[in-house]
Amino acid sequence: MPLENAPHDPLTELLALLRKVYPDGLDKRDYKCLLVLLYPHLCDRNLAQLIAQLTHRDADLILNDLYAAVTGQPPPAAELEALQALLERHGARTILTDD
């Protein structure tokens, strides 16, 4: 089911936030960082589906990228911190906070 059809769903809110952060699409530079940052907050399949909706790529391919991102060499800390700050400025903390 497309995320846009799920009313009042945190994934829908997160997708809307990401579309505001990346109005021209997710750039390759932030792709791996975003996977790593969101991994602790979402189950694998939901994260892959979310990024698939954002990038218009196949969720199974993104799932493979996700596993590589979280088990391989992590992105530089400065890049992760910068992206975290950007997401928080757009309200990610509220959406990702565990209830």
Sequence and secondary structure as in RCSB ss.txt:
>XXXX:A:sequence
MPLENAPHDPLTELLALLRKVYPDGLDKRDYKCLLVLLYPHLCDRNLAQLIAQLTHRDADLILNDLYAAVTGQPP
PAAELEALQALLERHGARTILTDD
>XXXX:A:secstr
  GGGSTT HHHHHHHHHHHH TT   HHHHHHHHHHHTTTS HHHHHHHHHHHHT  HHHHHHHHHHHHHS   
 HHHHHHHHHHHHHTTHHHHHS  
